[in-house]
C-alpha cells in the first residue's frame, strides 16, 4: 500500500492476491487523474521489482450515478413531485387553463409556466 500511495499521491487502494496474480482497486480520485495511465505503467514496473507476482490488474470502480432531485434545479417536477415532462401537451394546456395561465408555446415553455405558476 505504501508503494502505491507514495508513487501516486493517492490513498485508498485495495490490494488482493489470487494465486500469483495481483488485483489493485484504484481509489475514486485516481480515476480523474490525467496522469493515471502513466502512473499505472510505472506502478507495474515498481510492483514487479518489489513483489513476486504474475499478472497485475487495475480495477476501476465507479460510483453509481445519482440522479439529482429535479425540484432543486426547477426542471421536470411540480410541487407534488409529479414529473410534468411525462404529461402530454394537451394535459399541460388543460392545467394551464385551469390556473388561468396562457396555453401557447412549446412543451418546455408550458412546463416552465406551470412551475412558475405554482411558486407564486
PAZAPA-4460 file (N, C-alpha, C; in steps of 0.05 Angstrom, whole numbers, plus 32768, in hexadecimal, padded with zeros to 4 digits):
% residues 120
    n_x    n_y    n_z   ca_x   ca_y   ca_z    c_x    c_y    c_z   seq   type   mol
   8011   7FE8   8000   8000   8000   8000   8011   8019   8000     1      X     A
   8026   8019   8010   8037   8030   8012   8044   8036   7FF7     2      X     A
   804B   8021   7FE8   8057   8024   7FCE   8044   8032   7FBB     3      X     A
   802B   802A   7FBC   8016   8036   7FAB   8011   8053   7FB2     4      X     A
   800E   8058   7FCC   8008   8073   7FD5   801E   8086   7FD0     5      X     A
   8037   807E   7FD6   804E   8090   7FD3   8054   8096   7FB6     6      X     A
   804E   8084   7FA4   8054   8088   7F87   803D   8095   7F77     7      X     A
   8026   8097   7F83   800F   80A3   7F75   8005   80BD   7F82     8      X     A
   800A   80BF   7F9C   7FFE   80D6   7FAA   7FE1   80D2   7FB1     9      X     A
   7FD7   80BA   7FAD   7FBB   80B3   7FB4   7FBB   809E   7FCA    10      X     A
   7FA5   809E   7FD9   7FA2   8089   7FEE   7F87   807B   7FE9    11      X     A
   7F84   8065   7FF7   7F6A   8056   7FF5   7F6B   803F   7FE1    12      X     A
   7F83   8035   7FDB   7F86   801E   7FCA   7F7D   8005   7FD9    13      X     A
   7F72   7FF2   7FCB   7F6C   7FD7   7FD6   7F7B   7FC3   7FC5    14      X     A
   7F8A   7FB2   7FD3   7F9C   7F9F   7FC6   7F94   7F83   7FCE    15      X     A
   7F93   7F71   7FBA   7F8E   7F55   7FC0   7F9D   7F43   7FAD    16      X     A
   7FA4   7F2C   7FB7   7FB2   7F17   7FA7   7F9F   7F00   7FA2    17      X     A
   7FA1   7EF6   7F8A   7F92   7EDD   7F83   7FA8   7ECC   7F76    18      X     A
   7FB3   7EBA   7F86   7FCA   7EAB   7F7D   7FE1   7EBE   7F7A    19      X     A
   7FEE   7EBE   7F63   8005   7ED1   7F5E   7FFB   7EEB   7F53    20      X     A
   7FE2   7EED   7F4C   7FD8   7F05   7F3F   7FD0   7F1A   7F54    21      X     A
   7FD7   7F33   7F4E   7FD2   7F49   7F60   7FBC   7F5B   7F54    22      X     A
   7FA8   7F62   7F64   7F92   7F73   7F5B   7F92   7F8C   7F6D    23      X     A
   7F91   7FA3   7F60   7F92   7FBC   7F6F   7F79   7FCD   7F67    24      X     A
   7F69   7FD2   7F7B   7F51   7FE3   7F77   7F5B   8000   7F7B    25      X     A
   7F57   8010   7F67   7F60   802C   7F68   7F4D   803D   7F77    26      X     A
   7F58   8051   7F86   7F46   8064   7F94   7F37   8075   7F80    27      X     A
   7F20   807E   7F87   7F0F   808E   7F75   7F1E   80A7   7F6A    28      X     A
   7F2E   80B4   7F7B   7F3C   80CC   7F73   7F4F   80C7   7F5D    29      X     A
   7F5B   80B0   7F5C   7F6F   80AA   7F47   7F62   80A7   7F2C    30      X     A
   7F48   80A1   7F2B   7F3A   809F   7F11   7F39   80B9   7F02    31      X     A
   7F3D   80CF   7F10   7F3C   80E9   7F04   7F57   80F5   7F00    32      X     A
   7F6C   80E6   7F07   7F87   80F0   7F04   7F90   80ED   7EE7    33      X     A
   7F98   8103   7EDB   7FA0   8103   7EBF   7FB9   80F3   7EBA    34      X     A
   7FC8   80ED   7ECF   7FE1   80DE   7ECC   7FDD   80C0   7ED4    35      X     A
   7FC4   80B8   7ED8   7FBE   809D   7EE2   7FCA   8087   7ED1    36      X     A
   7FC9   8089   7EB7   7FD3   8074   7EA5   7FF1   8071   7EA9    37      X     A
   8000   8087   7EAA   801D   8086   7EAE   8023   807C   7ECA    38      X     A
   8013   8084   7EDE   8018   807A   7EF9   8014   805C   7EFB    39      X     A
   8000   8052   7EEE   7FFB   8034   7EEE   8012   8026   7EE1    40      X     A
   801C   8030   7ECB   8033   8024   7EBD   804B   8023   7ECF    41      X     A
   8051   8039   7EDD   8068   803A   7EEF   8064   8027   7F07    42      X     A
   804B   8026   7F11   8045   8015   7F28   804A   7FF8   7F22    43      X     A
   8042   7FEF   7F0A   8046   7FD3   7F03   8064   7FCC   7F05    44      X     A
   8075   7FDD   7EFB   8092   7FD9   7EFC   809C   7FD8   7F18    45      X     A
   8093   7FEB   7F29   809C   7FEC   7F45   8092   7FD4   7F54    46      X     A
   8079   7FCD   7F50   806D   7FB6   7F5E   807C   7F9D   7F58    47      X     A
   8081   7F99   7F3E   808F   7F80   7F36   80AB   7F7F   7F41    48      X     A
   80B8   7F96   7F45   80D3   7F97   7F51   80D1   7F91   7F6F    49      X     A
   80BB   7F9A   7F7C   80B9   7F97   7F99   80AC   7F7D   7FA2    50      X     A
   809A   7F73   7F92   808A   7F5C   7F9A   808A   7F47   7F83    51      X     A
   808C   7F2F   7F8B   808B   7F1A   7F77   806E   7F14   7F71    52      X     A
   8066   7F1A   7F58   804A   7F16   7F51   8048   7F11   7F33    53      X     A
   8031   7F06   7F2C   802C   7F00   7F0F   801F   7F19   7F02    54      X     A
   8006   7F17   7EFD   7FF7   7F2C   7EEF   7FF0   7F42   7F03    55      X     A
   7FF3   7F5B   7EFB   7FEB   7F72   7F0B   7FD2   7F7F   7EFE    56      X     A
   7FBC   7F80   7F0C   7FA3   7F8B   7F01   7F9B   7FA3   7F11    57      X     A
   7F93   7FB8   7F02   7F88   7FD0   7F0F   7F6A   7FCF   7F0B    58      X     A
   7F5B   7FD3   7F20   7F3E   7FD2   7F1F   7F33   7FEE   7F25    59      X     A
   7F23   7FF9   7F13   7F17   8013   7F17   7EFA   800E   7F20    60      X     A
   7EF3   8018   7F37   7ED8   8016   7F42   7ECC   8032   7F41    61      X     A
   7EB8   8035   7F31   7EAB   804F   7F2E   7E93   8050   7F41    62      X     A
   7E90   8067   7F4E   7E79   806B   7F60   7E60   806B   7F4F    63      X     A
   7E4A   8061   7F5A   7E31   8061   7F4B   7E28   807D   7F46    64      X     A
   7E1C   8081   7F2E   7E11   809B   7F28   7DF9   80A1   7F39    65      X     A
   7DF8   80B9   7F43   7DE2   80C1   7F54   7DD3   80D7   7F44    66      X     A
   7DBA   80D2   7F3F   7DAA   80E5   7F30   7DA0   80FA   7F45    67      X     A
   7DA7   8113   7F42   7D9F   8127   7F55   7D81   812B   7F55    68      X     A
   7D77   8134   7F6C   7D5B   813A   7F6E   7D55   8151   7F5B    69      X     A
   7D43   814C   7F48   7D3E   8160   7F34   7D31   8179   7F3E    70      X     A
   7D26   8178   7F57   7D1A   8190   7F62   7D30   81A5   7F69    71      X     A
   7D48   819C   7F70   7D5D   81AF   7F77   7D65   81C2   7F61    72      X     A
   7D65   81B8   7F48   7D6D   81C9   7F32   7D55   81D3   7F22    73      X     A
   7D3D   81CC   7F2B   7D25   81D7   7F1E   7D1E   81C9   7F04    74      X     A
   7D28   81B2   7EFF   7D21   81A4   7EE6   7D10   818B   7EEB    75      X     A
   7CF9   818A   7EDD   7CEB   8171   7EDC   7CD5   816D   7EF1    76      X     A
   7CDB   8171   7F0B   7CC7   816A   7F1F   7CB8   8182   7F29    77      X     A
   7C9E   817D   7F30   7C8F   8192   7F3D   7C92   818F   7F5B    78      X     A
   7C83   819E   7F6B   7C86   819E   7F88   7C7E   8183   7F93    79      X     A
   7C6C   8174   7F86   7C64   815A   7F8F   7C77   8144   7F88    80      X     A
   7C8D   814B   7F7B   7CA0   8137   7F73   7C99   812A   7F58    81      X     A
   7C84   8133   7F4C   7C7B   8127   7F32   7C8D   8131   7F1C    82      X     A
   7C95   811E   7F0A   7CA6   8125   7EF4   7C95   8130   7EDD    83      X     A
   7C96   814A   7EDA   7C85   8157   7EC6   7C8E   8150   7EA9    84      X     A
   7CA7   8148   7EA6   7CB0   8142   7E8B   7CA2   8129   7E80    85      X     A
   7C96   8119   7E91   7C89   8101   7E87   7C6C   8106   7E7E    86      X     A
   7C62   811F   7E84   7C47   8126   7E7B   7C47   812E   7E5E    87      X     A
   7C30   812A   7E51   7C2E   8132   7E35   7C2A   8151   7E35    88      X     A
   7C2E   815C   7E1D   7C2B   8179   7E1A   7C0E   8181   7E20    89      X     A
   7BFB   8171   7E18   7BDF   8178   7E1D   7BD9   8177   7E3B    90      X     A
   7BE5   8164   7E4A   7BE1   8164   7E67   7BED   817C   7E74    91      X     A
   7C05   8184   7E6A   7C12   819C   7E75   7C01   81B5   7E70    92      X     A
   7BF6   81B6   7E58   7BE5   81CD   7E51   7BCC   81CE   7E62    93      X     A
   7BC0   81B7   7E68   7BA8   81B6   7E79   7BAF   81C1   7E95    94      X     A
   7BC6   81B9   7E9F   7BCE   81C3   7EBA   7BD3   81E1   7EB9    95      X     A
   7BDF   81EA   7EA4   7BE4   8207   7EA1   7BCA   8216   7EA0    96      X     A
   7BB6   820C   7E90   7B9C   8219   7E8E   7B8F   821A   7EAA    97      X     A
   7B90   8204   7EB9   7B84   8203   7ED3   7B90   8218   7EE6    98      X     A
   7BA9   8220   7EE1   7BB6   8234   7EF2   7BB4   8250   7EE6    99      X     A
   7BA7   8252   7ECF   7BA4   826C   7EC3   7BBE   8276   7EB6   100      X     A
   7BCF   8264   7EAE   7BE9   826B   7EA2   7BE8   8267   7E84   101      X     A
   7BF8   8276   7E75   7BF9   8272   7E58   7C00   8255   7E50   102      X     A
   7BF5   824B   7E3A   7BF9   822F   7E32   7C0A   822C   7E19   103      X     A
   7C14   8242   7E0E   7C24   8241   7DF6   7C42   823B   7DFC   104      X     A
   7C4F   822E   7DE9   7C6C   822A   7DEB   7C73   820C   7DE9   105      X     A
   7C8D   8207   7DEA   7C98   81EC   7DE9   7C94   81DE   7E04   106      X     A
   7C97   81C4   7E04   7C93   81B4   7E1C   7CA4   81BE   7E34   107      X     A
   7CBE   81C4   7E2F   7CD0   81CD   7E44   7CC6   81E8   7E50   108      X     A
   7CBB   81F9   7E3F   7CB0   8213   7E48   7C97   820F   7E59   109      X     A
   7C87   81FC   7E51   7C6E   81F6   7E60   7C76   81EB   7E7C   110      X     A
   7C89   81D9   7E7D   7C92   81CF   7E97   7C9D   81E5   7EA8   111      X     A
   7CAE   81F6   7E9D   7CBA   820C   7EAC   7CA4   821E   7EB7   112      X     A
   7C90   8224   7EA6   7C7A   8235   7EAE   7C6A   8229   7EC5   113      X     A
   7C65   820F   7EC3   7C57   8201   7ED9   7C67   8203   7EF3   114      X     A
   7C81   81FE   7EF1   7C92   81FF   7F09   7C93   821B   7F15   115      X     A
   7C95   822F   7F03   7C96   824B   7F0D   7C7B   8252   7F1A   116      X     A
   7C65   8248   7F0F   7C4B   824E   7F1A   7C47   8242   7F35   117      X     A
   7C54   822B   7F3A   7C51   821E   7F54   7C62   822B   7F6A   118      X     A
   7C78   8239   7F62   7C89   8246   7F75   7C7C   825F   7F80   119      X     A
   7C6A   826C   7F70   7C5F   8285   7F78   7C4A   8282   7F8E   120      X     A
***
